[in-house]
Amino acid sequence: MMAFDENGVLHATQTDAGSVVAVPDRDGDGVADSVVTVHGALNRPHGLAFRDGWLYVANTDGVVRLGGGTGDLARPRQESVVRGLPTGAGHYTRTLGFGPDGGLYVSIGSSCNVCQERDPRRAAIVRYEPDGRGERVFAKGLRNAVGFTWRPGTDELWATNNGRDHLGDDQPPETLNLVRDGDDFGWPRCHAGRIPDPEFGGPRACEGVAAPRAELQAHAAPLGLAFYPDANSVIIALHGSWNRSVPVPPHLVRVLLHSDGPAEVEDFATGWQLGADTSTRWGRVAGVAVGPDGSLYVSDDTAGAIYRLTASR
């Protein structure tokens, strides 16, 4: 995942390497001058956000904040904010963000494909005060909400969600969701607000379940998202499928939101895989961020690259 600091420098987490890096563009030519290690020895860091001069990072087992920079972008000082997030099997990435209400939000994926969780923080978005106090489940039933953000100019929290596997090539769909306090998105008993699970569902499994705002191709693995270029357009990184008979290639989609009708989904950027042949897959898009220059930045966790997309003139 990626975030810009108060000086407009792009930062990114390297989950497998356990580090956060910065990629400054000091001469403003649209290409990073160097890759600077901000902090290392982290535990599967994923989400990150800046607040009050601190860099907050979501490890798999908690949230820390980094500071103490000396002007070279390094942040050697580390303080714990949230401890004891559930770890172990299943989805291990943790995404974080600060909402318009000042709260710290953390998404925690499920420990399984489909099961009854023992820890209510699993398959949920959890809210904290900025100092880590006041833990409570904000919304549940989200199997793996890897990406979330707020709609510009509002307090609306929007999140992607990865649906369960092994129900066929096209079920259940992945989703884009408007997430409200107290929402239940149904997992594991109901998927996409309308599909009862064959094992954990039943005739009334989808009663009271929040419906998604948009459905995406099953097994496409939506991750990061950003509103771009305006508050009615969402760009989503689809990581690509791993278990579909006809593979879904990694690509970006644009979801156009309408107040008086269903959302529209269209391809935005493609080419990380040629056709249905995964042997031609040379990259997999993961994170999306809007830069202070108005460009769209996209991370690729397979090619190890960050792309800068600008509007054609």
N, C-alpha and C positions, 0 to 999 in steps of 0.2 A: 504494500500500500504506500501511498505518497501523501505529502502535505508540504505546503510552503510556509516558511517562517516569516517573521515580521519584516524581514529585509528582502523578501521575494526569492529566497534560496530554496530550491526544491530538495526535499529529504525523502528517503525511501527506506523501508525495512527490508532486510535480507533474512528471511525466516530460517532457512537452513544454516546459514553462516552465523546466526545469532547476533546480528549487528544492525546498526542504523548508519546509513551513509548520507552525505550531502553531495549534490552535484551542482556547484556554482557555475553561473554563466556571467563572469565579470565583465566581459567585453560586449555582452548583449547581442551576440551574433546568432543566437538560437541553438547553440551547441555547447554542451557542458565543457568547461575547461579542465576539470579533473574530478576524480571520485575521492571524497574525503571521508574517512571513518570517523563518525561522530561518537559512537560508543559501541563496545563489543561485549562479549561474554553474557549476552542476554539469552533468555529461555524461549526460543521460538517466537521472536517478536513479530507482530503482524500489523495491527492498527496503530496509528500515531496521530497526534494532534498537538497544536501549540496553544498555550494559554498563560498569560501573565509572565511571559519570559521563560517558561518551562516547556520542555518537550515531553509530552506524555506518551508512553509506549505500552501497548497491551502485549504482555508475555502470555504464554499459554496458561500460566498458573497465577497471574495477577497483573496489576498495573503499577508501573513505576514512572517517576518523572526524572528527567535529566536536566542538569544545569551546570553552572560553573565554567562556562566557556571563556576563553581568553582572546577571542577575536579570530581564531583559526578554525572555527566551527566545531571543534571538539567539545564534548560535554562530559567531563570525567565524574561529576557529582551525580550520585544516584540516590533517590529516596523512594521508599515503598508507599504506595497510595492505597492499593487494594491487594489483600493477600487471600490465598485459599480458594481461587477459582477452581472449579472441577477439572481434573486432568484425567489422563488414561486413554482408553480406546476411543475410536471415533474421530470426530472433527476436532482438530487441535488449534485452529486459528481463532484469534480473538480480535474483533474490530472495536474501536472506540471512537467517540466523538463527544463534543460539548454542544448541548442544545441551546436554543435561544433562551431557555429558562435558567441557564447556568449549570444544569445537571450534567453529570458524566454518565454516558450511556455505553454499555458494553454488550456486544452480542456473543453468545456462547452456543455453538452447534451441538447437535445430538451426539451421544456416545455410540450410536448404532445406525443401521439403515432404517429400521423401524422397531420400536420397543416401548415399554412403559419405563420412563426414567425414574430413578430414585431421587435424584437431585432436581428440584423444581427450576433451578437456574439453567439447566440444560434445555436446548431447543427454545431459547428465549432471548429477549433483550432485557437487560437488567439496568436499573438506574441507581446512581449514587449521588451524593453531594460531592462537590469538587475535591473534598479532602478524603473521600472514600467512605464516609459514614452514610447511614440511612439506606442500606441495601434493600431493594425490593424489585420484584419482577414487574416490569413495565408492560410487556406483552409476551404471550407464550404461544406454543404450537407452531413455531417457525423452525423447521428442521435444521436449517443452516443458513442464517441470514448473514452472509459474508460481508456484504456491502450495505451501508446505510448512509443517508445524508438528509439534510433539511431543505425543503423547498424555499428558494430565496424569497425574502419578504414575508414569510409565514412561520408558524410554529409546527408545520406538518413534517413528520418524520416518515421518510420513504425508505424501503428496504427491499433488496432482492431476496429470493429464497430458493434453495436447491431442493427439489422434490425427491421422493424416495426412489429406489431402484427396484428392478425385477418385477415390474408390472407391464412389460412390453416396451417396444420402441417409442411409443407416443403417449404413454401415460405414466404418472400424472405430469401435467405441464409444469415447467418452472414458472415463477411468478414475480411480478413487481407489486409491492403492497404499500398502501397508505396505512401506517401503523399508529393507532391511537392507544392512549393509556387504558389498560385493562382488556385489550383485544385478545381473543383466542383464535389463532389461525388453524387449529384443528389437529395438527400432527400429534399422535400417530393415527388417530381414528378417522380423520377426514383430510383430503388433499385438495388444494385449489378451491376450497370452499364448497365443493359439489361432488367429490368422488369419495364414497366410503371405502375405507381400507378393508381388503378381504379378510384380514386376520384380526384387526383391532376395531373395526367399524361395526356397523349394524344399520337397521332401517332409519334410525334417528341420529346417526353419527354426525351429520353436518348441521344439525340444529344449533343456532347460536354462534356459528363459525363465521369469522370475518372473511368476506370475499376479496380476492385480489383485484387490483385495478387494471392489470394486464397479464395475459398468459403468454409464455414463451415456449419455444420448442423443448419438449422433454429431453432431459439429459444434456442440455447445452451448458450447464454449470455457470449461471450468472454470478459474477463476483462484484467488482467495483462498479460504481455508478456516479454520475454527476449531472446536474441540471446544466444544459448547454444547448444552444446559446442563450436560452431564456427559460423562464419558470414553467413553460408548458412543454418543454422538450427534455427528455432524459436519455443520456447516453449510457449504455450498459455494456460492460465487457463480458462476453461469453467465452469461457475458458475452453470449451469444446468437450465433446463426449469421450468417455473411455469404454463404454459397454453397449453402445447402440450398434445394431447390425449394419446400418448405413451411418457412418460417423457424422456427427455435427462438427463442422470445422470451427476453429477459434475465429471469432470476428466481433465487431462492434455492431450493436443495433441502436436505433433511435426509436423511442416510444413517444408519440405525440399524444398529449393529454387533452381531452375535450371535456368541458363542463356539461355539455348536453348530449353526450353519446359515448360509445366505447372508445378506448384508446386504440391507436394505430401503431403497428410495429413494422419497421422497415430496416433493411440493411443500411449501415452507415459507413463501415470500412471493412474490407475483406482482403484475402490474399495470404493469410498465414498457413493455409493448406490448399493444395490444388485438387479440387473435386472431392471425391469420397475416399481418396487414397491417403491413409494416415502416414504412410512412409514419406509423403511430401510435406508433412507438417513440420515446419521449421521454427515455429514460435507459438506461444499461447498467451493471449492478453489477459491481464489480471486486474490492475488498478486503473482508475481514471481520476484525473484532477484538472481543475481549471486554473490556469496560471494568471498572475497579475497582469500579464501582457495580453490576456484574452485568448490565448492559445489553449488547446486541449492536449494534455499530457497523458500518455498511455504506457503502462509498464507491461513488460513481457517477461514472465518468470521462467521461460524456457530458453529464449535467446539471450537472456540477461541484458535486456536493453530497455531504454525508455524512449518513446517516440513523441515528437512534437507535431501536432496537426494544426494547421492554420487555414483560415478561409481563403479560397482562391480569389483573385482579384481580376 
